Amino acid sequence: MVVGYGQNGYSEEAVRIFCEMQRNGIEPDDFTIGNVISSCTNLAILEKGAQFHGRALVSGLISFITVFNALVTLYGKCGSIEEFHRLFNEMNIRDEVSWTALVSGYSQFGKAEETIELFENMLAHALQPNGVTFIEVLSACSRAGLVEKGCRYFELMVEEHGIMPIQDHYTCMIDLYSRARRLEEAKNFIYNMPCHPDAIGWATLLSSCKVHSNMEIGKWTAESLLELEPQNPATYILLSSMYAAKGEWDKAM
């Protein structure tokens, strides 16, 4: 039941049932405790997850890779970087899940250089990254301003690893170009996408157009975003402020 609830999005129920199991003296296996730790990650409750970490130690289940991977992900996503890396270093066996958890954790901590270094190490160990891994490493490239490296990773994802991009990957690429003030390249990238960006992708480009005072691309982006979300006031506000910054007060009203 713990596994069923946890894997179907009922994380609170999974934690509650696991606590009942403990009170009733029912011993968990590695799969059960790994899943309840993952539920704690989904709920961002580090303290409870740390308690289950202790339970795994007492039960002798800490050596199972399912438990280790769940703990690495927990500490990574909940912001405990020291415990996070210590656990990874203690692992005797590291699989794709372990490495992806480490890459994701460092990316979410905002440590771009470490994220990219870990990703390169993952590839050097002949491990297969997944779509989530590439989202994190593309985000790291964007934050670090490494446009060419990000483009290379995007091509690597599709051509060598056979992973078809989803909206999150496309948004990362739009952000990659936009942060680096390469707005024309961001526009060309959008033109060559097999689908239209979602609202986040358009808003990412629009925000950069405002920062870098690119009225031409900003207007095109705002119009595209308004077609998608005509009732969103934030788009009107951004576009209006861009006109105002240019002194075009009649259009800003």
C-alpha positions, -999 to +999 in steps of 0.1 A: +000+000+000+029+024+008+043+018-027+009+021-044+000+054-027+035+068-032+038+060-069+003+074-076+008+108-061-006+102-026+026+109-007+009+120+025-011+087+026+021+067+019+039+084+049+009+079+072+005+042+063+043+036+068+041+052+102+012+028+111+033-001+099+061+010+123+037+013+152+024-022+145+059-037+144+058-046+107+092-047+092+097-028+058+117-041+029+141-020+009+114-012-018+089+000+008+113+022+027+127+036-005+093+046-016+083+063+016+115+083+016+106+093-020+072+104-007+090+126+019+110+141-010+077+149-028+064+166+003+097+183+010+097+171+046+134+165+054+129+158+091+106+129+085+128+116+057+158+118+080+138+097+105+132+070+078+169+072+070+176+062+106+150+034+102+169+021+072+201+021+092+185+001+120+169-023+097+201-030+077+185-017+045+208+012+039+230-008+016+202-014-010+206+009-039+169+017-040+172+031-005+204+050-012+190+066-044+159+077-025+180+093+002+204+110-022+174+125-039+158+135-006+188+154+007+195+169-027+160+183-032+155+194+004+187+214+005+211+193+027+241+194+004+267+180+029+246+149+037+237+146+001+273+144-012+284+123+018+258+096+010+268+095-027+304+091-018+295+062+005+277+043-022+295+011-033+273+008-064+261+039-084+236+036-112+220+061-136+195+070-109+222+078-084+241+100-108+210+118-120+200+125-084+235+140-078+234+161-110+199+173-102+208+182-066+238+203-075+218+220-103+190+229-079+216+243-055+226+266-082+261+251-085+265+252-123+302+242-126+298+212-103+267+201-121+285+201-155+315+184-140+293+157-125+275+152-158+308+148-177+318+122-151+286+104-156+292+102-193+328+091-186+314+062-166+293+051-197+261+057-178+229+067-197+215+101-188+177+105-190+155+135-199+156+148-164+194+148-163+195+169-195+170+194-181+193+199-151+225+202-171+210+226-197+197+247-168+233+248-154+247+258-187+221+286-189+230+300-155+268+298-163+264+314-197+278+284-215+258+287-247+279+265-270+282+238-243+245+238-238+239+236-275+263+206-277+245+189-249+211+194-266+224+178-298+240+150-278+207+143-261+189+139-294+215+124-317+235+101-293+211+093-266+179+092-286+159+114-262+132+134-278+130+169-263+099+180-244+088+215-235+111+217-205+142+211-227+130+237-252+124+262-224+159+256-211+173+263-246+153+295-249+166+306-215+201+296-225+201+320-255+180+347-237+203+350-206+233+354-229+216+383-248+214+362-279+178+370-285+179+366-323+192+331-318+164+324-293+139+335-319+155+314-346+155+284-322+117+289-316+111+291-354+128+257-358+110+240-330+085+213-340+060+228-316+052+262-302+067+271-268+045+270-238+037+300-217+069+296-196+091+295-227+075+327-242+076+345-208+113+336-205+121+353-238+099+383-231+115+389-197+150+389-214+137+413-241+127+437-214+160+434-196+180+439-229+156+465-244+148+445-275+115+460-286+112+442-319+115+406-305+097+416-273+066+427-293+066+395-313+070+374-281+043+393-263+019+389-291+026+351-292+022+349-255-011+368-256-024+343-282-017+316-257-029+334-225-050+364-235-061+371-199-027+372-183-021+407-171+017+402-166+022+401-203+005+435-208+024+450-179+058+438-193+050+451-228+037+484-214+069+489-194+090+482-225+071+509-245+075+533-215+112+527-214+114+536-250+094+568-244+065+555-265+039+566-239+009+564-262+016+526-267+024+521-230-011+531-219 
